[in-house]
């Protein structure tokens, strides 16, 4: 009898243990970090005031004055002091933001489409083992399905794209590998699945410093930064944030398509114009249901009036994108691309790239476009299928079965047995991963508070003045 009970407990682990461990991790993080921060939306600021408060000119502080900043600086090191998202408002931020906008705007819409299509074809050919692109759209690799982690599969593509954006030349293999190692290390630490490996990050820093010293950045760098800071700027803006966010966005998009065979079939079979329109709606819905940003924190530089009360200066506002996106609509958690045919943009709580008045994502104009180009290339080559859990944080990196399309098999059957096995494997991985995240996450939160990277930086600045 005891043996049967033990077996039942063990068999049920994937269904109850991960949730308990995640809740414990959140509680430990709160104990270590304290209760700093005003949740938005929350008791003080409701959903209806989310955009107004976010756009308020006083909600403009970024790092200084928030203990939470120590944790973000720790995860984004080296160079968080010049990361565009973490710079305080002022001349240095203006210079950095202007440089990024100018670099991205250098390429027209057609240029972006050609760049992503070319890099996608090259990277997928490399993975498939074929020496040239397939004009028919069919992969020349074996038609046997293989399991990939979509986030990992997308990183080399975006490393190649943003290398070419910055340096105006094709990305060599050694640079691609350095960029992918850096981006993977940052995002894995952020999700508490691995500790930081600063050696991997510093190898990319040295590479970028050498490129800058050789005059290999043709379109300019922020003049307000030192040469080392310019390397940190490139590393943080393009080869960390851009590569990570685009890879995560593509993983969410492809995982959503893989889980919906009818949607995938429609995307592949519709005429080109209808396919593009549907894919745009699928991208919009993906970014709404699975926003790339979790919580953005801002420090108020002055009081913000809020009805009969006010938010004091020096408050830390925690803008929760996922909660805002899912608020106010009964079916907000459902993945429904056709909602964008029924509802106007202004009727949906949806800010996938932030608020224009407060540090919007500089790639907001080209991210959906480039996601569409990359997704279309994937759909031309592969049938996708998955059965794994899909959450906004994507700690499993998006396991998916890719079956190359061939002239003999343009619509391969879904491998039911392998999908069943994939589902079981993913559930058991959740057990181990949740325990790893608990241990590593607790250590990194404690280590960040110990190092005090942000507070020590500003203390040193004050001492110099």
N, C-alpha and C positions, 0 to 999 in steps of 0.2 A: 504493500500500500504506500509506504514511504517513497519507494522508488518511483511509483507512478506519479506521486505528487511532485517530486523533484523534476521528473521529466516534463510534466505539464508546466511547471514554473519556467524551466529552461526554454521550452518551445514557445512560450508566450513573451519572452524577453523583448523581442523587437516591437511589440505592441504597446508596452507600458514603460519600459526602462528609459528610452531616450527622452521622452517628455519630462519625466521626473528629473533626469540629470540636467536637462536644459533649464528647467525651473530653478534648480539648485545653483547652476552657474550664474543665472541672472541675479539671484539673491546674493551670492558671494560678490559679484561685480559691484552691486549696489552698496554692500558693506564696505568694500575697499575704496570705492570712488566717492562714497557719501551720497547725499540726496540733492546735490547741486542740480539746478535746472528746473525750468517751467515747461512741462509738456504742452506742445501745440500740435493738434487740438487737445484740449484738456479742460479741467474745471475752470481755469481763469480765462483762457482764450478758446472759444468754440470754433467749430468748423466754419461758420459763417464769417468769422474774422481772420481766418488763417492767412489769406492773401494780403489783406490790408496790413496786418501786423508784420508779415514777412517783408512787404514792400516799404514799410516805414523807414525814412532816412535814419532814424535813431537805431534801427536794428542792423548796424553796420560793423560792429566789432567782430573779430574773427578768432583770435587766439589769446590775446592778452587779457588776463583777468578771469580765465576759466580753468579750473583744475583739470577738467576734462580734456583740455588741449594737450596736456602732457601725454595722454594716451595716444591721441592721433599723431602727434609729432613722433612718438616712439615707433609707431607702425610705419610711418611714411619716411623715416630717416633713410639715407642722409639727405640733408637739405630741406627739411620741412619749413625752415624760416623763410625760404624763397619760393615755396610751392604756391602757385597762384591762388589756390583756394584758401590758403592759410595766412597769407600776407595781410597785415593790417591795412586799412584804407590810407591812402597817401600817395606821394609821388612814385615810390617804388612799385606799389601795386598798379598804379595807372600805367607805368612804363611796361611792366610785365604783361598786363592784360592787353594793352595796345599792340605789343609785339605778337602775341598769340593770335589776335584777330587778324592782323595783317598777314601773317603766315598762312592761316587757313583760307583767307579770302583771296590769296594769290591764285588758287586753283578755281576755275569756273566749274559749273555743274558737270559739263561734259568731261572736263579733266578728271574730276573725282570719279566719275563712272568708269572711265577708261583705266585709271590707276587701280581701282579696286578689282575690276574684272581681270586685268592683267596679273596682278599679284595673286588673286584667288586661283586663277588657272595654273600659275606656276607652282604655288604651294600644294594644290591638290594633285597636280601631276607628280610632284616629288613624293608625296605620301603614297600615291597609287603605284609608283615605280615606273611610270611611263615617261618617255623622253620628250613628248610633245603634247600640245593641247589636242583635245578631241573635237574636231569640228562638228561631229554629229551630236555632241553632248553626252555620249555614252562613255563610261569609263572603260579603259583597256585592261584594268585589273581583273582578277578572278571575280566571278559573280557571287562568291561566298560572302555572307554577312559577317561583319566584324564589329566588336564592341569598341567604342571610343568614348572618351570623356569630351564632350563638346567644347567645354571651355578650353581645355588643353589643345584641342584640334584647331581652334580659332586663333590662338595666340600668335603662331608664326605668321599668319596672314596679316594681322594688324601690326605686328612688329615690322613687317616688310613695307606696309603702306605708310606708316608714320615715319619710318626711316627715310623713305623717298620724299615725303613732305618736307622734312627738315633739311636733308642734304642734297636733294634734287639729283639723286643717282640711285640705281638699283641697290638693294640691301644685300651685302655679302653674307655668306652663311655664318661666319664667325660673329658678325654684329647681330644677326637674327638670334643666334643662340644666347648671346649676352643679354639681349633685351628680354627674351622669353624667360630666362632664368631670374632676372630682376623682377619682372612683373609677376611671375608665379610665386616668388618668395614673398612679395608684398601682400598679394591677395590671400595667400595661405595663412600668413600671420594674422591678417585682419579677421579671418574666419576662425582663428584659433585652432587650425588643424595642424600647424607646424610652427616651431619657433622661428624667429628671424635668423637669417644667415647673412650677416653684414658683409662677409667676404664676397658673396655673389653680387651684392649691390655695388660694392666699391670697385669691382672689376669693370663694371659698366661706367662708373664715374671716371675712372682713369682713361677708358677708351674715348669718352666724350671730351675730356680735357685735351687729349691729343688731337682730336678732330678740330676743336676750336683753335688750338695753338697753330694748327696747319692752315687756318683760314678756310675750312671746309664747310662753313655754314653760310650759304650765299645770300640768305634773305634777312640777315640781321638778328641781333640778340639784344636783350634789354641793356641799354647803356648804363643804367644805374647799378648794375651788378658787377662784382669782380669776375674774373675768368672762372674761378672755381664755382662761384654762385651761378654763373651761366650754365655750367655743366649740370649743376643741381636742378636748374630750371628746366633744361631739356629732359633730364631724367625723370623729374616729377610730373611735368605736364604731359609729355608725349609718350615716354617709354615706361611710365607707371600708369597714370590715370587714363590716358587715351587707350592704351593697349588693354588694360584690365577692364575698363568699362565697356569697350566695344566687344571684347571677347565674352564678357558676362551677358551683354545684351543679345549677342548672337546665340549663345547657349540657351538662354531663356526662349528666344524666338524659335529655334530649331527643335527644342524639347517640346514646346507647345504644339508645333506642327506634327512632330513624330507621334504624339499621343492621340492625334485625331486623323485617322486614315482618310475619312471623307474630305476633310479640309485639304489634306495633302494632295489627294487626287484632283480636287478642283483647281488647286494652284498649279498643278502640272498640266492639266488638260484644257483650261480656259484659254481663249484667244489672248494674245499678248497684252492688249490694252486692259481687258477685264482682269487678267492675272495680276498686272501691276497695281490696279486699283484695289483688288482683294488683298494683295500682299501688304499694301500700305495700311489697310485697316487692321490686318493681323499684327503688324508692327506696332501700331498705335495701341491696340488692346494688350499686347505683350508688355509694353512699357507702363501701361496703366495698372495691370494686375500685378506685375513683378517689377516695380520701379527700381532703377539701378541705385538710387540714393536711399539709404535707410533713414538716418536722422542727421539733419544739418543743424549745427549749433551756432548761434550768433549771440554776441554780448551787446547789450544796449548801451549806447553812449549818452543817452538822455532819456527822460521819462516818456513813456508812450501812453497817451490817454486811451482809455478803454471803457466807454460808457460812464458809469458812476465811479469806477475805480481807475487805477493806472498801474502800469508796469514800471517799477523803479529803474533808474539808471544803474548800470552794473549788473543787471539780471542776465542769466544765461537762458536763452530761449532754445528749446529743443524741438525743431520742426520735423514732425514724423510724416514722411512722404507716404508710406504705405497706409497708415491709418487715415490720412486725409483722402487718398484715392478711393478708399473703401467706405468712406462715410457718406451718409445721405442718400444712398441708392440701395433698395432692397436686394438686388441681384448683383451688387458690386463685385462680389468674390467670383462670380461666374465669368468664364472666358467666352466672350461673345463678340466677335469682330463686327457683326452686323449692327451692333448698338450704334456704330458710327454712321450708319445710314438713317437711323431713327432719331438720334439726339444730336443737337448742335454742340460744338466744342465747349461753349460757355456754360452748357447745362451739366457738364460732367466735371467732377473734382479731379483734375488731371494736370499736373505740372511736372512732366518727366524730366525737363531740363531746368527746373527752378523758376524763379520769378525775374522778369526782365529788369526790374528796379534794384535787384540785390544779387549781384554776382551770378548771372545765368551761365549755364554751361556754354563755353565758347564754340562748341561743335554742334549746337542745337540745330543749326541750319543744314548741316551735311550728314549728321549721324543717321537719321532715318533713310536718307537717300543711299548711303553706302551700305547700310544693312540690307536694303532691298537688292542691291547688286550682288552682294555676297550670298544672300539666301537663294537668289535665282540660280547662281552658279552651282550651289549645293544641290538644289532640286533637279537641275539638268543631269547631274551625275549619279545621284544616289536616291534610293528609297530609304526613308527613316522610320524607325519604329522603336518604341520604348514603353516601359511599364513601371518606371521608378517614380519615387516621390518627387514632387516639384514644388519647391518653396522659394521665396524671394531671396533668401541668403545663399541658396544653391551650394551647400557645403559638399555635396556629392559630385560636383563639377559636371553634372549632366550626362550620366551614362546613357548611351544610345546605340542601337544597332544600325549600321550603315550597310546597305546592300547595293553594290554598284549596278547601275542600269546597263543593259546590253541590248543590242538589236533583237536578240532572241528572247529577251525577257525584259520588256520595257515596263512591266508592272508586276514585280515579283511578289509572291504571297508573303504574308506576315508570318515569321517563324514563331509559332505559338509556344512550342516547347522552350525555346531559348528565352522568350519573353517571360514565361513563368519562372524560369530559373533566375533571370535578371531581377525580377521583382523580389524573390526570396533573398538573393544576394544583397540587394540594396537595403532591405530591412535589417539584415544582420550587420551590414556595415554601419548602419545608424547606431547600433548598440556600441560598437567599438569607438566610432567617431565621436559620439557624445561624451564618452569617458575621456578621450584624448582632449577634446575641446575644454572640458572641465579643468583638467590638470594644467594644460598649456595656457589656457586663457587666464586662469587664476594667477599663474606665475607671471605672465606678461603684464597684467594689470598691476600687480604688486611691483614689478621691476620698473614699469613706467613711472609709478608714483615715487619710487626710490630715486630714479635718475633726474626727474623734474626737468626735462629738456626745455620745455617752453618757459617755465617760470625762471629757470636759471639764465636763459638767454636774455629775457627782458630785464632781469636784475643786473646782469653784466652791462647792458646798455645804459641803464640808469647810473651805474657806478662810473662809467666813462664820461657821462655828462656832468 
